[in-house]
Amino acid sequence: STNNLEATTVNASNIQHGTVSITPTANTPTYKHIDFDEPFINIPVVTATAESAVIGDTVKGVSVANITTTGCDIYIYRTNTTSTNVNWIAIG
C-alpha cells in the first residue's frame, strides 16, 4: 500500500510560533487572525492549543482555519467569555 505522507525537513527557518489572546463570545466559535512574521514558501501545517485547566468542561475546542503562506485564523470555543491564551506553531 502507498501512503500520502510528505517528508519535510524541520529547521529554524521554517518554524514560527506565538501566542494569541482571544476573548470569546460564550458558546460561539470565536477567532482571531494571526499574521506570520515571515511568509512561508508553501502553506504550513499549523497547530494550536489553549492554555487552560478546564479543557472539555469550559473550553470545548481550539482549531485553526484559513491557513495561507502569510497567516491563519485561530478559533476557540468556550462556554464563557474568559480571555484565553492560545499557543500556536507553524511548520512549513
C-alpha positions in Angstrom: 0.0 0.0 0.0 1.1 3.6 -0.5 0.7 6.5 1.8 0.3 10.2 1.1 2.8 11.4 3.7 5.1 14.2 2.8 8.6 14.4 4.3 9.6 17.9 5.5 12.9 18.8 6.9 12.4 20.9 10.0 14.8 23.7 10.8 14.7 27.1 12.4 14.0 28.8 9.2 10.7 27.0 8.5 9.2 27.1 12.1 7.3 30.1 13.5 5.3 30.2 16.8 3.4 32.6 19.0 0.6 33.2 21.4 -2.6 35.0 20.7 -5.2 36.1 23.4 -8.8 35.5 22.4 -11.8 36.8 24.3 -14.6 34.6 23.0 -18.3 35.1 22.7 -19.8 32.4 25.0 -20.9 29.2 23.3 -19.8 30.6 19.9 -16.7 29.7 17.9 -14.6 32.9 18.1 -11.4 33.6 16.2 -8.5 36.0 15.8 -6.4 36.2 12.6 -2.7 36.0 13.0 0.0 37.0 10.5 3.2 35.1 10.4 6.4 37.2 10.9 7.7 36.0 7.6 5.7 34.4 4.7 6.2 30.7 4.2 7.2 29.4 0.7 4.4 26.8 1.0 1.3 26.6 3.1 2.5 25.5 6.5 1.0 23.0 8.9 -0.4 24.9 11.9 -1.5 23.5 15.3 -2.8 25.4 18.3 -3.6 24.6 22.0 -5.3 26.6 24.7 -3.5 27.5 28.0 -6.3 26.2 30.2 -7.0 23.7 33.0 -10.7 23.4 32.0 -10.4 21.6 28.7 -13.5 19.7 27.9 -15.5 21.4 30.6 -15.4 25.1 29.8 -13.0 25.1 26.8 -14.7 22.9 24.3 -12.2 23.2 21.5 -9.4 25.1 19.7 -8.7 24.9 16.0 -7.1 26.6 13.0 -8.6 27.5 9.7 -8.0 29.5 6.5 -4.2 28.8 6.5 -2.2 30.6 3.9 1.5 31.3 3.5 1.1 34.6 5.4 -1.3 33.7 8.3 -4.3 31.9 9.6 -7.4 32.1 11.8 -7.2 30.6 15.3 -10.5 29.6 16.8 -11.6 28.9 20.4 -14.9 27.7 21.7 -15.7 28.4 25.4 -18.9 28.3 27.4 -18.0 31.7 28.9 -16.2 34.9 27.9 -12.9 34.4 29.8 -9.9 35.6 27.7 -7.7 32.7 26.9 -4.1 32.5 25.5 -3.8 30.1 22.6 -0.3 28.9 21.7 0.4 28.1 18.0 3.2 26.7 15.9 3.5 26.7 12.1 5.9 24.4 10.2 6.3 24.9 6.5 
